[in-house]
Amino acid sequence: MKVPGIRITALVSVWFLFMSSGLLHATQPQRLAADRPGFAWGTHTVTPGSFYLETGFQYSFFNDSHFSNYSSVPVFNLRIGIVNNLELFVSWDGWDIYHQRNENGINTDNHDLNLPLLGVKYKLVTAEYFTFTLLGLLEGNDDEGSFTVDPSLALLWDYSLTDNLELFGMAQAGTISASSGSEMSYSFAVGVGFPIAEKIEAFAEYFNMYNSISKKIYHGNEVGILFFLNDNIQLDVFGGYSYGKHWPHYLGAGFSQRF
């Protein structure tokens, strides 16, 4: 016969063991390190006992009139620290609102609801000048009424060249489900971040994406500016330029807070 009290005592004992070993406590960075904006995910994992709320909007537009411009709102990310060096997060791009006009010049907006993405980050290496983090993603895909989940893995890194200059990047591989079958997708990004004032930072990055069926490469550049109201609140503005008329350029802004 199992006694519930013994199981509860065991769980409490394990909890305190984690606490005493430091697995549930890590040094909180002085300033929050949000994953937004930017194409690449950041290497920082949320400190256990804290969570990040990151949100914003994005407007995407094309040079080719055959494509409809659209807004994505709210772009949302909730990150939670689990144990030292491990975080879970839920990311969601909200609704895509297409800005179309008919032959009379009247707006005929259509809406698409994006599916959420579940992710986990585990910090592999933390050294004086560099960090490596492993990222795992599960992304929902609803193609022509058929629901699938597409997994991917990524390696994130950053390297401090000087106190005021940091390199960062990402290499990612995963699957994308489509009506014609599953295909492999690969992404790469590299960028640089630097402060421009005491509470203002900037970044610039290059990114690309490639899939195994279409054999096409989508690539572009993004730049952004981060404004820190205090150590726990960040505002941001950003913009991206894509190469090729079939891919959108974009502008956006957002807000992040550490709790």
C-alpha positions in Angstrom: 0.0 0.0 0.0 1.4 3.4 -1.0 1.1 6.3 1.4 0.5 9.7 -0.4 2.3 11.5 2.4 5.5 9.6 1.6 5.3 10.6 -2.1 4.7 14.3 -1.2 7.7 14.2 1.2 9.8 12.7 -1.6 8.8 15.4 -4.1 9.6 18.1 -1.5 12.9 16.5 -0.8 13.8 16.5 -4.5 12.7 20.1 -4.8 15.0 21.2 -2.0 17.8 19.1 -3.5 17.5 21.0 -6.8 17.4 24.3 -4.8 20.5 23.5 -2.8 22.4 22.2 -5.9 21.8 25.5 -7.7 19.8 23.9 -10.5 16.8 26.1 -9.8 18.9 29.2 -9.3 21.1 31.1 -11.7 22.6 34.5 -11.6 20.1 37.0 -13.0 21.7 39.2 -15.7 21.6 42.9 -14.9 19.5 43.6 -18.0 16.9 41.5 -19.7 17.9 39.7 -22.9 14.9 39.4 -25.1 14.6 37.2 -28.1 13.0 40.0 -30.1 13.6 41.6 -32.5 15.8 39.8 -35.1 15.8 36.6 -37.2 18.1 34.6 -35.0 17.1 33.5 -31.5 19.2 34.7 -28.6 21.5 32.4 -26.6 20.2 33.6 -23.2 18.0 31.2 -21.2 15.6 32.7 -18.7 16.6 32.5 -15.1 14.5 30.0 -13.1 11.7 31.7 -11.2 11.5 34.5 -13.9 9.6 34.8 -17.1 9.7 37.1 -20.1 6.7 38.6 -22.0 7.6 39.8 -25.5 5.1 41.2 -28.0 4.8 43.5 -30.9 3.6 43.8 -34.5 5.1 43.6 -38.0 4.1 45.1 -41.4 5.3 43.2 -44.4 5.2 44.6 -48.0 6.3 43.7 -51.5 7.8 45.4 -54.5 5.6 43.2 -56.7 1.9 44.3 -57.0 0.9 40.7 -57.5 1.4 40.1 -53.8 -0.7 41.5 -50.9 0.9 43.5 -48.1 0.0 42.2 -44.7 0.3 42.9 -41.0 1.1 40.3 -38.3 -0.4 41.1 -34.9 0.3 40.3 -32.1 3.7 38.8 -32.5 4.0 37.1 -29.1 6.6 35.2 -27.1 6.2 33.9 -23.5 9.5 32.5 -22.0 9.7 30.7 -18.7 12.9 29.6 -16.8 12.6 26.0 -15.7 16.0 25.1 -14.1 19.4 26.6 -14.6 20.3 26.9 -18.3 16.9 25.6 -19.4 13.8 27.5 -20.6 10.5 26.7 -22.3 8.6 29.2 -24.5 5.5 29.5 -26.6 5.7 31.8 -29.6 2.8 32.9 -31.8 2.6 35.2 -34.8 -1.0 36.0 -34.2 -3.1 36.9 -37.2 -1.9 37.8 -40.7 -4.1 40.6 -41.9 -3.9 41.0 -45.7 -4.4 44.5 -47.1 -6.0 44.1 -50.5 -8.1 46.4 -52.7 -10.7 45.4 -55.3 -11.2 47.0 -58.7 -13.1 49.9 -57.0 -10.2 50.6 -54.7 -12.1 49.3 -51.6 -10.2 47.4 -48.9 -11.0 43.7 -48.8 -8.9 42.5 -45.9 -8.5 38.7 -45.4 -7.2 37.2 -42.2 -5.1 34.1 -41.5 -4.7 32.7 -38.0 -1.2 31.4 -37.4 -0.5 28.3 -35.2 1.6 28.6 -32.1 5.2 27.3 -31.8 6.5 25.4 -28.8 10.2 25.7 -28.0 12.9 24.8 -25.6 16.4 26.2 -25.1 19.3 24.6 -23.2 22.5 26.5 -22.7 25.4 24.1 -23.6 28.5 26.3 -22.9 29.0 29.5 -21.1 32.5 30.9 -21.1 34.0 34.4 -20.6 33.7 35.5 -24.2 31.3 33.0 -25.9 28.1 31.1 -25.4 26.5 28.1 -27.2 22.8 27.2 -26.8 20.8 24.4 -28.2 17.3 25.2 -29.5 14.4 22.8 -30.2 11.2 23.8 -31.9 7.8 22.2 -32.6 5.7 24.2 -35.0 2.1 23.5 -36.0 1.2 23.4 -39.7 -2.3 23.4 -41.1 -2.0 22.8 -44.8 -5.3 22.3 -46.7 -7.1 21.1 -43.6 -4.4 18.6 -42.6 -2.6 19.3 -39.3 1.0 18.3 -38.8 3.8 19.2 -36.4 7.2 20.2 -37.9 10.3 19.8 -35.6 13.6 21.6 -36.0 16.9 22.0 -34.1 19.3 24.9 -34.0 22.6 25.8 -32.6 22.8 29.4 -31.3 26.0 31.2 -30.5 27.5 34.6 -29.5 31.1 35.8 -29.2 32.3 39.1 -27.5 34.9 40.7 -29.6 35.2 43.6 -27.2 33.2 45.0 -24.4 31.1 47.0 -26.9 31.0 44.6 -29.9 29.4 41.2 -30.1 29.0 38.7 -32.9 26.0 36.3 -32.9 24.5 33.7 -35.1 22.3 30.6 -35.7 22.3 27.4 -37.8 19.0 25.6 -38.0 17.6 22.5 -39.7 14.1 21.1 -39.7 11.1 19.8 -41.7 8.2 21.6 -43.4 5.1 19.6 -44.2 3.2 20.4 -47.5 0.6 18.8 -49.7 3.4 17.5 -51.9 5.2 15.9 -48.9 7.7 16.7 -46.3 10.8 18.7 -47.1 13.9 19.7 -45.3 14.5 23.4 -44.4 17.7 25.1 -43.4 18.3 28.5 -41.9 21.4 30.5 -41.2 22.0 33.9 -39.6 25.0 35.9 -38.5 25.0 39.4 -37.0 26.7 42.0 -34.9 25.3 43.9 -31.8 26.7 47.1 -30.2 25.6 49.9 -27.8 25.1 53.4 -29.2 24.2 55.0 -25.8 23.9 54.0 -22.2 20.3 52.6 -22.6 20.3 52.1 -26.4 21.7 49.2 -28.4 21.6 48.4 -32.1 22.1 45.3 -34.2 22.5 44.3 -37.9 22.3 40.7 -39.3 22.2 38.7 -42.5 19.9 35.7 -42.7 18.9 33.0 -45.3 16.5 30.1 -45.6 16.6 27.1 -48.0 14.3 24.2 -48.6 15.2 20.9 -50.3 12.2 20.7 -52.8 12.0 24.2 -54.3 15.8 24.7 -54.2 15.2 28.4 -53.6 17.1 30.6 -51.1 15.3 33.4 -49.3 17.8 35.8 -47.8 17.9 39.3 -46.5 19.2 41.8 -43.9 17.6 43.1 -40.7 18.6 46.1 -38.5 17.0 47.2 -35.2 17.4 49.5 -32.2 16.6 48.5 -28.6 15.6 51.1 -26.0 15.8 50.1 -22.3 13.4 52.0 -20.1 15.0 50.1 -17.2 16.7 46.8 -16.6 13.4 44.9 -17.0 11.7 46.7 -19.9 12.7 47.0 -23.5 11.2 48.8 -26.5 12.3 48.0 -30.0 12.0 49.1 -33.6 13.3 47.1 -36.6 13.2 46.7 -40.3 14.2 44.0 -42.8 15.1 44.1 -46.5 14.6 40.9 -48.5 16.4 40.1 -51.8 14.0 39.1 -54.6 10.6 40.4 -55.5 8.8 37.2 -54.2 9.9 37.9 -50.6 8.6 40.7 -48.4 10.4 43.6 -46.8 9.1 44.5 -43.3 9.0 47.0 -40.5 7.9 46.6 -36.9 8.0 47.5 -33.2 7.6 45.8 -29.9 7.8 45.6 -26.2 9.4 43.1 -23.8 9.3 42.8 -20.0 11.0 40.6 -17.5 9.0 39.5 -14.4 
